[in-house]
Amino acid sequence: MRSFRLFSIAAAAAIALASVPASADNNIGCGLGTILWEGNDDLVIQVFGATTNSMFFQTFGISSNTFGCKRNQVITTEYRVNMFAGANIDGLARDMAVGGGENLETLATLMEVEEADRPALYALTKQNFAALFPSDDVTAGDLLTNLDRLMAEDAQLARYVRS
């Protein structure tokens, strides 16, 4: 009887929250966890939110267009770049410091930088590492903004700058 009561409370909360319009945080996806902990950028809370999303109601949210989930949404290049940079900022810092590596190569692929232009991108990141990471608390957004600015100043790489 107790488990039925807990299930009933959880179901009622889910139905109530399903009607709340929410924008999914870019780094944990959509679902109940995104709504419950929206706007909290603490890593532990985001991990908990992502776990909650995957365990509870995310499939329902996607199929019913609720919990901040949207069906038939196109994943843009910019979104993929932002997601990758956010999840791999430490690896990107290491690779950019030396001018190459798996994370930097993946970023170049996501940014749709042609193979012939990648050595120029890798050299740019190595030569301008201090401008890309001016402090220890650089976010992925800061990194990408700095990278776009530097690429815009480079004749070979300017065409890859995100709008």
C-alpha positions in Angstrom: 0.0 0.0 0.0 2.9 2.4 0.8 4.5 1.9 -2.6 1.2 2.6 -4.3 0.9 5.9 -2.3 4.5 6.9 -3.3 3.8 6.0 -6.9 0.6 8.1 -6.8 2.4 11.1 -5.4 5.1 10.8 -8.0 2.6 10.4 -10.9 0.6 13.4 -9.6 3.8 15.5 -9.4 4.8 14.4 -12.9 1.5 15.3 -14.4 1.6 18.7 -12.7 5.1 19.4 -13.8 4.4 18.2 -17.4 2.2 21.2 -18.0 5.0 23.7 -16.9 6.7 25.2 -19.9 10.5 24.8 -19.5 13.5 25.2 -21.6 15.9 22.3 -21.3 19.4 23.2 -20.1 21.7 22.6 -23.0 24.0 20.4 -21.0 21.6 17.9 -19.4 18.9 17.5 -22.0 15.2 17.5 -21.3 13.0 15.8 -18.7 11.9 16.0 -15.1 15.5 16.6 -13.8 15.8 19.6 -16.1 12.6 21.2 -14.8 13.4 20.4 -11.1 16.9 21.8 -11.2 16.6 24.4 -14.0 19.3 27.0 -13.9 21.5 25.4 -11.4 25.0 25.1 -12.8 26.5 23.1 -9.9 28.1 20.0 -11.4 26.7 17.6 -8.8 23.2 18.9 -9.3 23.5 18.7 -13.1 24.7 15.1 -12.9 21.7 14.4 -10.6 19.4 16.2 -13.1 20.8 14.2 -16.1 20.3 11.0 -14.1 16.8 11.9 -13.2 16.1 12.7 -16.8 17.2 9.4 -18.0 15.4 7.5 -15.3 12.1 9.2 -15.1 9.7 10.4 -17.8 12.2 11.5 -20.5 10.7 9.1 -23.0 7.2 10.3 -22.0 8.4 14.0 -22.3 9.7 13.4 -25.8 6.7 11.6 -27.0 4.2 14.0 -25.4 6.2 17.2 -26.1 6.3 18.0 -22.3 9.0 18.3 -19.6 10.9 20.8 -21.8 11.3 18.1 -24.6 10.5 18.8 -28.2 9.8 16.3 -30.9 11.2 16.6 -34.3 13.8 19.2 -33.3 16.8 19.5 -35.5 20.2 19.4 -33.7 22.2 22.3 -35.2 25.9 22.4 -35.7 26.1 25.2 -33.1 24.3 23.1 -30.5 26.6 20.1 -31.1 29.7 22.3 -30.8 28.4 23.9 -27.6 27.5 20.5 -26.1 30.9 19.0 -27.0 32.8 22.0 -25.7 30.9 22.0 -22.5 31.5 18.3 -21.9 35.1 18.3 -22.9 36.5 21.6 -21.9 39.4 20.2 -20.0 40.5 17.9 -22.8 40.1 20.8 -25.2 42.4 22.9 -23.0 45.1 20.2 -23.1 44.8 19.7 -26.8 44.8 23.4 -27.6 47.8 24.0 -25.4 49.8 21.5 -27.6 48.1 22.3 -30.9 46.5 18.9 -31.5 44.7 15.9 -30.1 41.5 13.9 -30.2 39.3 16.6 -28.5 40.5 19.3 -30.8 40.1 17.1 -33.8 36.6 16.3 -32.8 35.8 20.0 -32.3 37.2 20.8 -35.8 35.0 18.1 -37.2 31.9 19.4 -35.4 32.7 22.9 -36.6 32.9 21.5 -40.1 36.5 22.7 -40.6 37.9 21.1 -43.8 40.8 18.7 -43.4 43.1 21.1 -45.3 42.3 23.9 -42.8 42.7 22.0 -39.6 46.5 22.4 -39.2 45.8 26.2 -39.3 43.2 25.8 -36.6 45.4 23.7 -34.5 48.3 26.2 -34.8 45.9 29.1 -34.0 44.8 27.4 -30.8 48.3 26.7 -29.7 49.6 30.2 -30.5 46.7 31.9 -28.8 46.1 29.5 -25.8 46.4 32.4 -23.3 43.6 34.3 -25.2 41.4 31.2 -25.4 41.9 30.4 -21.7 42.7 33.7 -20.0 41.7 32.3 -16.5 41.1 29.0 -14.8 37.3 29.6 -14.7 36.7 29.8 -18.5 33.4 28.4 -19.5 32.7 26.5 -22.8 30.8 29.6 -24.0 33.8 31.9 -23.2 36.1 29.5 -25.0 34.0 29.3 -28.1 33.5 33.1 -28.2 37.2 33.6 -27.9 37.9 31.0 -30.6 35.3 32.6 -33.0 37.0 36.0 -32.4 40.4 34.6 -33.2 39.2 32.7 -36.2 37.4 35.8 -37.6 40.8 37.5 -37.7 42.3 34.7 -39.7 41.8 34.8 -43.4 41.9 31.0 -43.8 39.6 30.3 -40.8 37.2 33.2 -40.9 34.6 31.2 -43.0 34.1 28.7 -40.1 33.1 31.3 -37.6 29.7 30.5 -36.1 27.1 33.3 -36.7 
